[in-house]
C-alpha cells in the first residue's frame, strides 16, 4: 500500500510543471531541531520552562518583552543560536533540485540556509528583528548574538536594541496574541507567491510536517492544490488527505523525500 502511495506521488512530481512546498515544524526534525508538539514535547526540549510552568504558547508571547525582556530573549536567543548551528538535512537539497517554491510557518531560516531564494515565511523570521513598540515599521537583519544562561534560560548582558529609538528590539516573528508584529516583509513574500501560483498550470503541492493544531500550512496546501488536486502530504502523525485527490505518506521528511527522489530519478 505504501509502495503504491510513493509511486503515485512520484508520478505527480514527474508530471508537474511546478512544485510548491508547504512546510511546518516537522520539516526540521530530521535536522535535529526539537519537536514542540504538545506541552510535554516542549518541556523535554526546554526543561527550565517545565520548572517555571511555562508552556510554549506562554513563552512565545510578546508580553514577556515588556514584562521580563531577559526571559523573552533567553528563549529567542537560544533558538537563534540553535538555528544558526543547524545543518539542513538532505531533503532540502532534494526539494531544491525540483525547483520548488516554499511556503512555511517555520521561522528558522533553514530553507534559505539550504540555498532557497523564493521562500514565503508566513510567521516571519528569527533572523530579522523589529522595534518592540514598534516606533517604525522598519525591519533589519539580526546581526548580533544573545548570551543565554542555560540553567535559567535567561539572557545575560546587554539586550538587542532598536537603532531608531534605542528601545528594546524583538524578533520579527508573529507570536501568540501579537498586535505589535510588523508584517510587511512576510506579506511581500506571500504576495509574490500568490502571483507565481496563479500562473502555474500543472502544480503539485508537497506538504511536509504540518499538523492540525495550528492549521496555517495545511490550509495553504489544500488551497494551492484545490484546482489540480495534486497534494502529497508527508506527516508521521497526521498524514490523512481528506479532500479531493491526493497522496498520504506516513513518514518523516528526510525518509519520504529520499524515497521520492529515487523514484523520480
C-alpha positions in Angstrom: 0.0 0.0 0.0 2.8 2.4 0.9 4.7 1.5 -2.2 1.6 2.4 -4.3 1.4 5.7 -2.5 5.1 6.5 -3.3 4.6 5.5 -6.9 1.6 7.8 -7.2 3.4 10.7 -5.5 6.4 10.2 -7.8 4.0 10.3 -10.9 2.6 13.6 -9.7 6.0 15.1 -9.2 7.3 13.9 -12.6 4.2 15.2 -14.4 4.2 18.6 -12.7 5.3 21.9 -14.3 6.0 23.4 -10.8 6.4 22.3 -7.2 5.2 24.1 -4.1 6.4 23.0 -0.7 4.3 23.8 2.3 6.4 23.1 5.3 5.6 23.0 9.0 7.7 22.3 12.1 8.1 18.6 11.2 10.3 19.6 8.3 13.2 20.4 10.6 13.0 17.4 13.0 15.4 15.3 10.8 17.9 18.1 11.0 17.9 17.7 14.8 15.6 20.5 15.7 13.3 19.9 18.6 9.7 18.8 18.2 7.5 21.2 20.2 4.3 19.1 19.7 2.4 19.4 22.9 3.5 20.7 26.3 5.4 17.6 27.2 7.4 17.8 23.9 8.2 21.5 24.6 9.3 20.7 28.2 11.5 17.9 27.0 13.3 20.3 24.8 13.5 23.1 27.4 13.4 21.6 31.0 13.8 25.1 32.7 10.3 26.1 31.4 8.8 23.0 33.0 10.2 24.2 36.3 8.6 27.6 35.7 5.4 26.0 34.5 5.5 27.9 31.2 4.0 26.4 28.0 5.3 27.2 24.5 2.4 29.5 23.8 3.1 31.3 27.0 6.8 31.9 26.4 6.3 32.7 22.7 4.3 35.7 23.7 5.2 39.4 23.1 4.1 40.3 26.6 7.3 39.0 28.1 9.3 41.5 26.0 7.6 44.2 28.1 7.4 42.4 31.4 10.6 40.4 31.5 12.9 41.1 28.5 15.7 38.8 29.8 13.3 35.9 29.9 11.9 36.6 26.4 15.3 37.0 24.8 16.5 33.9 26.7 14.1 31.8 24.7 14.6 33.5 21.4 18.3 34.0 21.8 18.7 30.2 22.4 16.6 29.4 19.3 18.6 31.9 17.2 21.9 30.2 18.2 20.3 26.7 17.6 19.1 27.6 14.1 22.4 29.2 13.1 24.2 26.0 14.2 21.8 23.5 12.5 22.6 21.9 9.1 19.6 21.3 6.9 19.0 17.6 6.1 19.3 16.2 2.6 15.6 16.5 2.0 16.1 20.3 1.5 18.5 19.6 -1.4 16.1 17.2 -3.0 13.4 19.8 -3.0 15.8 22.4 -4.4 16.6 20.0 -7.2 12.9 20.0 -8.2 13.0 23.8 -8.4 10.4 24.2 -5.6 8.9 27.4 -4.2 8.3 27.4 -0.5 5.5 28.4 1.9 6.4 27.8 5.6 5.3 28.6 9.1 8.9 28.0 10.3 10.9 31.0 11.4 14.2 29.2 11.4 15.6 30.2 8.0 16.6 26.6 7.2 15.3 26.8 3.6 17.4 29.9 2.9 20.4 28.2 4.6 19.9 25.3 2.1 20.0 27.7 -0.9 16.4 28.6 -1.5 15.6 32.1 -2.6 11.8 32.0 -3.1 10.5 31.5 0.5 7.3 32.8 1.9 7.6 32.9 5.7 4.0 33.4 6.9 5.0 33.8 10.6 8.2 35.9 10.0 11.8 35.1 10.7 14.0 34.9 13.7 16.9 36.2 11.6 15.1 39.6 11.3 14.2 42.0 14.1 12.0 45.0 14.7 11.3 47.5 17.5 9.1 46.2 20.4 6.9 49.3 20.3 7.2 49.5 17.2 8.4 53.0 16.8 8.6 52.5 13.0 7.8 49.7 10.6 11.5 49.1 9.9 12.8 45.5 9.9 16.5 44.8 9.9 18.7 41.7 9.8 19.7 40.1 13.0 23.5 40.5 13.1 24.0 40.1 16.9 24.4 37.2 19.3 22.5 36.8 22.6 24.2 35.1 25.5 21.8 32.8 27.4 22.3 31.1 30.7 21.2 27.5 30.0 20.1 26.8 33.6 17.7 29.7 33.9 17.1 30.2 30.1 17.5 34.0 30.7 19.5 36.3 28.5 22.7 37.7 30.1 24.2 41.1 29.4 23.0 43.8 27.0 19.9 43.0 25.1 19.3 43.9 21.4 18.0 47.5 20.9 16.2 49.4 18.2 18.6 51.6 16.3 15.9 54.3 15.8 14.6 54.9 19.3 17.0 53.0 21.5 14.3 50.8 23.0 14.2 47.1 23.1 14.2 45.1 19.8 12.4 41.8 19.3 12.4 39.1 16.6 10.2 39.9 13.6 8.0 36.8 14.4 4.3 36.6 14.7 3.8 35.4 18.3 0.7 34.3 20.1 -1.7 37.3 20.8 0.7 39.6 18.9 -0.6 43.1 17.9 2.9 44.6 17.5 4.3 42.4 14.7 5.4 44.3 11.7 4.1 42.2 8.8 5.2 43.9 5.6 8.3 41.7 4.9 6.3 38.5 5.1 3.3 40.0 3.3 5.6 40.9 0.3 6.8 37.2 0.2 3.2 36.0 0.3 2.1 38.3 -2.4 4.9 37.1 -4.7 4.0 33.5 -4.0 0.3 34.1 -4.8 1.2 35.8 -8.1 3.5 32.9 -9.0 1.0 30.2 -8.0 -1.8 31.7 -10.2 0.5 31.4 -13.2 1.0 27.7 -12.8 -0.9 25.1 -14.9 0.2 21.8 -13.5 1.2 22.4 -9.9 2.0 19.7 -7.3 1.9 20.6 -3.7 4.2 18.8 -1.2 3.1 19.4 2.3 5.6 18.4 4.9 5.4 18.1 8.7 2.3 20.3 9.1 -0.1 19.5 11.9 -3.7 20.4 12.6 -3.1 22.2 15.9 -2.1 25.4 14.0 -3.5 24.6 10.6 -2.0 27.6 8.6 0.2 25.4 6.5 -2.4 22.7 5.8 -4.9 25.3 4.7 -2.4 26.8 2.3 -1.5 23.4 0.9 -5.2 22.5 0.4 -6.0 25.9 -1.2 -3.0 25.7 -3.5 -3.8 22.2 -4.6 -7.5 22.6 -5.0 -7.5 23.1 -8.8 -5.3 20.2 -9.6 -5.9 18.0 -6.6 -2.2 17.2 -6.6 -1.4 17.2 -2.9 1.3 15.0 -1.4 1.0 15.1 2.4 4.1 13.9 4.3 3.4 13.5 8.0 4.4 11.0 10.6 1.3 11.5 12.8 -1.4 13.1 10.7 -0.9 12.1 7.1 -4.5 11.6 6.0 -5.7 13.5 2.9 -9.5 14.2 3.4 -10.3 16.5 0.5 -10.0 15.9 -3.2 -7.3 13.8 -4.9 -4.0 13.4 -3.0 -1.5 11.1 -1.6 -0.8 10.3 2.1 2.8 9.4 3.1 3.1 8.5 6.8 6.8 9.1 7.1 9.4 11.7 8.2 10.6 14.4 5.8 14.0 13.1 5.0 12.9 9.4 4.6 9.9 10.3 2.4 11.9 12.7 0.2 14.8 10.3 -0.3 12.3 7.6 -1.4 10.6 10.1 -3.8 14.0 11.2 -5.2 14.9 7.5 -6.1 11.5 7.0 -7.8 11.7 10.2 -9.8 15.3 9.8 -10.9 
